[in-house]
Amino acid sequence: MNKGKQKIEMQNITLFLPKDLLQKIKHIAIARQTSVSSLLTETLEEIVKKENSYEKAKSRHISILEKGFNLGTEGELTWSR
């Protein structure tokens, strides 16, 4: 049945949400033909993915800034004010 699929270990959590918010979430889940759990999992995965992308971009740009740019001056100032 799970040919080619990696088994993912799952863990339960408890959330305390305002009742009116939970009702709205349930309606959204029904409209999307999914469960509240799946809806929350997808949303949290997206948050983690965005955070990882941000951290990678931040590291890449810091590396570029630390390396510096070749301005063609060979490190010498050829002008004065």
Order of alpha helices (4+ residues) and beta strands (2+ residues): alpha-alpha
